[in-house]
Amino acid sequence: MKLFKGIRQRLIDEKNLKKYLLYAIGEILLVMIGITLAFQVDNWNENRIKKIAEIRIYKNIKDQIIGDKDLIQGQIVYNNYYMDLFEYAKEIILANDRSKMDTLGSIATKLTSYSDFDKKGNIYETMVNSGEIQLLQNQRIINRVRWLEERFNYINRMENIHYDVVINYVAPNITTSLNFVSDEVIKPEQVYSVEFQNLIYLLLQIMVEKDNTYLSAINEIDGIIALIDEELQKE
């Protein structure tokens, strides 16, 4: 600054208006360039900070949905195990095979078993409420996270339906027809009835729908992870 002041003073002393005007214009341009550079540096820093925050959010989403995927896979194994048992029970009833009554009784006592993922968290809503969603530049990730939340909500609804059927229909039926301690069938005609068969069929329909929804959620999670990995590889 002292250098500029000295040059300015010398030009004033020389009373050379043309040179002074050229100098003044040059000084103004330097100041403008300096201000522009300062703004660019500020913008660069701000964008860098936003990008770091965006990457952090992507990593958090990935960690959370990987955990969700592990839980869902556990529910799939559980759900499929009992689906196979209940399908076998249905075949025994259809065949009216009284030689397998003990097996049927053992399976029937398990009709109250059901998978329960019971997802509580809401990634998309949390990001919206916190304002984090404004930092995310990949709209495909945002859309698929929102769709995943819809899958989770549907899973919860199916699990609630399953629970209601168990409590309101299954439990009252099997408590009067089975001995839960010995798995003994107390009322064979009730257990081998069309009504009991229909009850098992209803449970199977619910469980098949749950399985499809679980698989749909896992596919969505895999898709989101792939998109997030693409974003992380850019860094």
N, C-alpha and C positions, 0 to 999 in steps of 0.2 A: 504493500500500500504506500510506503514511503517513496518507493521508486516511481509509482504513478503520480504521486503528489509533486515530486521533483520535476518530472517531465511536464506536467501541467503548468507549473509555475514558470518554467523556462520558456515555454511557448507563449505564455501571457506576457512575460518580460520582453520577448522578441516582437510582440505585437503582430505575429503572423497569424491572421485570422483563418486562413485556409488550412494551415497545418493544425491549428488548434481544433477546428471543426472536425477534421479527419481523425484527430486523436480522440476527441470527445465521442465520436461515433464508434470508434474502435473500443473505447472503454465501456461504452454502453453494451456493445455486442459481447464483450468478455463477461460482463456482469450477467447478461441474459443467458449466455452459455453456462456459466457457473450455476445459475438458478435452475436451468433445465437439467443439468447433470445431477444436481442435488435432488430434484424431484424424481429423476430416473432411479437414483440409488435408493431413495425412500420406497418407490414403487417396487423395486426389485426385492428389497428386504421384506416388504409387506407380502408380496407374492410368495417369497420363500417361506415365510412363517405360515401362510395359509396352506401351502403345499405340504409342509411338515405336519400340520394339523390334519389335513385331508388323509395323508398316509396313515397317521395314527388311528383315525376313525375306521379306515378300511381294515387295518390289522385287528382292531377291536371287534368289528363285525365278523371277520373271519374266525377269530378265536371263539366267539360266542356260538356261531352256527355250527362249527365243528363239534362243540360240546353238545349242541342240540341233536346233531346227526348221530352221535354215539348213543344218546338216550333213545332216539327213535329206533335205531337198529336193535337195541335191547328189547323194545316193545314189540318189534316185528317178530323176533324169535319167540317171545312169550305168547303173543297172539296166535302165531302159526302152530305152536305146540298144542294149544287147547283147541284150535280149529280142527286139527287132525283127530284129536280125541273125540270131539263132539260129532265129527263126521262118521267116525266108527260107531258111536252110540246110535246115530240115526240109522245106520245100516242094520244094526242088530234089531232095532224096533221094526224096521221095514220087513225084515225077514221073520219077525216074530220068533226069534231064536231064543227059547227059554233056557237052553243049555249055557248061554252066556249071561245069565241074569246077574251073577255076581260081578262080572266085568262091567255090565251096564250100570249096576248100582254104584260101583266105585267111580265110574266116569260121571254119573249123575250128581254125585256129591260135589263135583268140581265145577258145576255149571254156574256157580257164583263167581268164578275167577274171570277177571277181565284185565286187559292191558290199560294203562292209564298214564299217558305222557304228560297230560295236564300242564301245558305250556302257560306260564304266567307272564313272562316278560314280553315287551313289545318294542322291538328294535326301531321300527320306523317311527312310531309315535314318539318315542323318547328322543330321536334325532330331531323331529319337528319341533317339539316343545323346547329343546335345548338350543335350537338354532344351528346345530351342527350340520343339518342337511344343506344349508346354504354354502357350506364349504366343499361339498361334493360336486365334482364336475362331470362324473360319469353318470348320465341319466339312466343308462341301462341297469346299472347296479341299484340305483334308487328304485326303479320300477320293479325289479325282481325281488328286492327286499320287501317291498309293499305286498307283492303277490305271495311271498313266503308267509307273511303275517296272516294273510287270508287263509292259506293252507292250515296254519296252526289253529286259527279260529275254528275252522271246519273240523279238525281233529278233535278239538275240545268239545264241539257239539256232538260228534259221534260218540265220544266217550261218555258224555252225559246221558245220551240216549241209551247206551249200553247199561249204564248204572241204573237208570230208571227201570229198564226191563228186568234187570236182576232183582232189584228190590221189590218191585210191584207184582211181578209175575213168576219169576223163577223161584225165589225164596219161599213164598207161600205154598207153591206146588210141591217142592222137594221135601220141605219139612214135614209134610203129612204123609209122604210116601216112602221115605228112606230113613234108615237109622245112620246118623252121621258118625257114630262111634265105630260101628262094625261094617259100614257100607252096605248093610243088608237091605234088600228091597222088601218093604213091609206090605205095600199094596201093588203087586205085580200088574194087575189090570190097569191101574192108573199109569204106571210107568210105561207100559206097552200100548197105551192109548194113542189115538190120533192127535188128541190135544197135546200130549207130551211130545209127540213127534213134531208137531207144528211149533211148539215152543223152542225146541232145539233148532229147527229150521230157521226160525226168526233170529236166534242168536248167531247162527252161521252167516246169515245175510248181513247182519251188522258187522261181524268180524271181517268178512270179505271186504266190505266198504272201508273199514278202518285200515286194513292192509293196503288197499289201493291208495288211500290218502297218505299213509305213512311213506309209501314208495314215491308218490308224487312230491312230497316235501323233501325227501332225500335228493331226488333229481334236481329240484330247485336249488337246494343247498350246493350241490356240486356245480351247478351253473354259475352261481354267485361267486363261489371260491375261484373258479376259472377266470372270471372277469376281474376279480380283485388281484389275482396273481399277475394278470396282464398289466394292471396299474402299478404294482410293486416292481415289476421288471423294468419299467420305464425309468426308475430312479437309479 
